[in-house]
Amino acid sequence: MSVQTWTFIIVGITFALYIGVAIWARAGSTKEFYVAGGGVSPLANGMATAADWMSAASYLSMAGLISFMGYAGAQYLMGWTGGYVLLALLLAPYLRKFGKFTVPDFIGERYYSNVARVVAVLCALLVSFTYVVGQMRGVGVAFARFLEVPFSTGIFIGIGIVFFYAVLGGMKGITYTQVAQYCVLIFAFTVPAVFISIQMVGNPIPQLGFGGQMADGTYLLDKLNQLSTDLGFSEYTTSGMNDRINVFFITAALMFGTAGLPHVIVRFFTVPRVKDARISAGYALLFIAILYTTAPAIATFARTNLIQTVSNKEYSEMPTWFKKWETADLITFDDKNKDGVIQYVADAEMNELTIDRDIIVLANPEIANLPAWVIALVVAGGLAAALSTAAGLLLVIATSVSHDLLKKNLMPSISEKGELLAARIAIAVAVILAGISGLNPPGFVAQVVALAFGLAASSFFPAIILGIFDRRMNKEGAIAGMIVGVLFTATYIWYFKPQLGGPGLPEDLWFGIRPEGIGVVGMMINLVVSIVVSRMTPAPPEEIQMLVNDIRIPRGSSSPGAAH
């Protein structure tokens, strides 16, 4: 059977599974819509968290960025994995013990202020919307390949799919759908890597294979270094490492942004107990590690095969996959010297080939001539990754609007039915706007997601960490810090991102820090402002200070000094 036929079969089966699960687990109350009724098992929650976490950025874009950036692309891998550890150890158990549905709910209650809640709602909407724009681009890339249609058509199809099952199921439906999606995406990600590792170096373990020897005795990474330098690119294993300031700042922004991401934090409210939150965090880390340790191998395999397939080859002899990605407008060949030969080189004036980095994972099995069913499986995995995270983000947007803005502020008497309706309308509006924005995003999927992480780091992380560990932190400090931090970060991103209309030039970057890493500076500004303002204004009420003490004490502790 053809790749197209296999793709229809496998994607059709997986979508039928997702929709069936969403209908079976559809939400019937606001608690089920927001936190799945609080009754999800740690194992299931760990898988759902992993699926939520491993978005289109992790599945589709991260290996692509590493493939083109070389080892410098590992900043995305290190930042996202390190950030999850930070979240699991420092924040998740305490937030779960506090017992609120959402991050704005935590901030509103901890800082005893509706103004703080509204500021948090606005930050949550900004972060989640930026993140979901990246997911919609990923959905568009996957659908473009699946249906062999232009990228823009793929995005509009994705809008309809995401809208259907996010609106229907709420958190309960999304949680069990994400369990299924994790199984699909991790199988789809690792199977081609195993095939290609055996094919290239004879080792079935990709994590070891990409450092192995090829049949001629040459080490694969040495071969890739040579191929890269022959075309004028930097050595793969040293590429970009001279830009250490951005390696540090982007890694840090992704780490601290992780700890402030509303759609991940809410996952820890779906389990029955604080202990279960810790256990599910451990499961999720294990499930996430499988993909994150495989991505560098896929990047190496794909880059090697890509260069050998396209460089200095006749355009007329290009394989079918090349022409199909051209149809999707994600590969372009500009025959500048009219000789019909593809010049793929580092020199921008001579280079004739432009490859969208977000296609690397999807194109990888085709480049390696793997069986049609494997190619189809990877497409299904890409859709699972993008759709699972998009649904989680849309739910954050919905709860921020219906629960934190309407129920807690503007319309406190709204009925449960009215609250659910408002949440579903918010999802509908958000998915349409995100889809339209995804047509022209400010970067590749992973880069757009990095911007969202920077916004989360500069807004939420200081407010949450100080809210847990600093009993003297008050509402004035938290509000001032969040506003100043997120405004600084958002302004810098706009100014230095030409896709957003900003006038800034690359040579004018502050200390050379790219927009993807500026969230760390925004976070530091937030921390300083929060602490200074809190010390210049009245202390929080005594009951709030006692609450801060209480959420840090393990249940069952009777030590009289534990509160101190």
Number of C-alpha atoms within 10 A of each C-alpha: 8 10 17 16 13 17 23 15 16 19 20 13 12 20 18 12 14 23 18 15 22 26 14 14 21 23 24 16 16 19 17 20 24 26 24 27 19 19 15 23 16 24 18 19 28 30 27 31 31 30 31 30 26 25 30 33 30 24 29 33 29 29 33 32 27 26 28 20 22 24 20 23 22 20 21 28 21 17 24 28 20 18 21 23 17 16 22 22 14 15 19 23 26 24 25 25 20 20 16 17 23 26 26 27 24 21 27 23 17 26 24 16 15 19 16 26 26 22 20 29 26 17 24 29 22 17 30 28 23 24 29 33 28 34 34 32 32 34 31 29 34 30 26 25 25 23 15 17 18 20 23 21 17 26 28 19 16 28 22 14 15 22 21 15 22 28 27 20 28 32 31 28 26 31 31 24 29 30 23 21 31 27 16 21 27 23 15 22 26 18 17 24 27 20 20 27 24 15 16 20 22 17 19 17 17 27 20 14 26 25 15 20 18 19 12 7 9 12 17 21 20 16 14 21 20 16 20 20 14 13 17 13 17 18 20 25 16 13 19 17 15 10 12 12 15 22 22 15 23 27 26 27 31 34 26 28 32 31 30 30 26 26 26 23 22 23 29 33 30 26 25 16 19 21 16 22 26 21 19 27 28 18 18 25 19 14 21 24 13 14 19 21 15 20 29 25 24 30 26 26 26 26 24 21 17 17 17 14 15 20 17 15 16 13 18 10 11 13 14 11 16 19 15 17 23 16 17 24 17 20 17 17 17 13 16 15 11 8 10 16 19 23 24 20 20 15 12 9 8 13 17 18 18 12 15 16 22 25 20 25 27 26 19 25 27 22 22 19 13 15 15 17 18 22 25 26 26 31 27 29 28 31 29 34 31 33 30 33 29 30 30 29 29 31 29 29 30 31 31 29 25 25 27 24 22 18 19 19 15 11 13 12 12 16 11 14 12 13 22 24 15 19 27 25 15 21 25 20 14 24 26 19 15 25 27 18 19 26 19 14 20 21 18 21 30 28 21 22 27 30 29 28 33 34 38 34 35 35 34 31 24 27 32 20 16 19 23 22 15 15 19 19 28 28 28 23 26 30 27 20 30 30 19 19 30 26 17 21 28 20 13 21 24 17 18 19 20 15 12 14 11 14 10 15 11 12 8 10 15 11 9 12 20 20 25 27 26 27 36 28 20 27 31 16 20 30 25 15 21 26 21 15 19 22 14 10 13 13 16 18 13 10 9 20 18 12 15 23 17 18 19 18 16 14 11 6 9 10 9 7 6 12 15 9
